[in-house]
Amino acid sequence: MNYSIFKDNLLGLNFPKNKIDWDDAYNNSSNIHNSDHYFNLWKSQASKFRSTANCHLNILYDNETQSTYDLFLPIIRSKGTLIFIHGGYWTECSKSDWSHIAAGAVEHGWSVAIPNYPKCPQVRIADIFKYIAKAINYINQQHPGRLVVVGHSAGAHLVLRLLSGNILIDKGTQSALEKVVGISGVYDLSPLLLTKMNKILNLDLKECRSESPLRLVPNLNIPCSIYFGSQELSEFKRQARALVNTWKLLGISPELYIEDGCHHFNILDSLQCAQGNILHNALSIK
């Protein structure tokens, strides 16, 4: 089967370019009331959590770019490592903005690693994926054991990309990896070609095909869960459903979950909170 043609037809990827405001369709900040509140809150929560957490900051994983990760540890012997890949449309944010995301997992006895990565336009999205794979391989080598990888927004794209197309995580990481969770992700990059942000992303058709999980055959059958909020923008809902439906037809069966009452930003409460649905799913807590 020609998977490329098959998926294009199935998903309607020849989208109506003249009927949708693509900038608005992917602009969460302009569509969520008082969106600046969340960014300010996250920075404050992250700083406060770091001040009391058992943590090791700025651990180097890539000499060339001086990229680092932060590691948050439980008081008890760690049950495993959850790696969180942050969002920011591949252009913004830092690991230090997201330290508080570790709180719930640490409470449950897990270590949490949050890596930085180079951003567009200094690098391309294809390069970012390589750095993320390198970070995950390195973290797994340094902290062997059970492994879960979770990504939000652009981070969700990156973690689902780990399972599709060319596989860059090594055999040891593949064996340790128990689950991948994508939250409010962009799994097909093609619509972003029609947005103003592409002046920074510098996407082209070739990269959209090579780096979009929706346009790639999944090559690692590792359990994965896909989340979006009931108040998410329509494009994020469409992309999540399309990924799940397409991968099921290709032999992989991701689980799809909708967090009631949540939008693109507050959905992260369900990962941060020790009792959150997303965290319980990620850590397989019944």
Secondary structure, DSSP 8 states (H G I E B T S, - for coil): --HHHHHHHHHT-S--TTTS-HHHHT-HHHHSTTHHHHHHHHHHHHHHHHHHS-EEEEEEEETTTTEEEEEE--SS----EEEEE--STTTS--GGG-GGGGHHHHHTT-EEEEE----TTTS-HHHHHHHHHHHHHHHHHHS-S-EEEEEETHHHHHHHHTTBSS--S-HHHHHHEEEEEEES-----GGGGGSTTHHHH---HHHHHHH-GGGS-B-----EEEEEETTS-HHHHHHHHHHHHHHHHTT---EEEEETT--TTGGGHHHHSTT-HHHHHHTT--
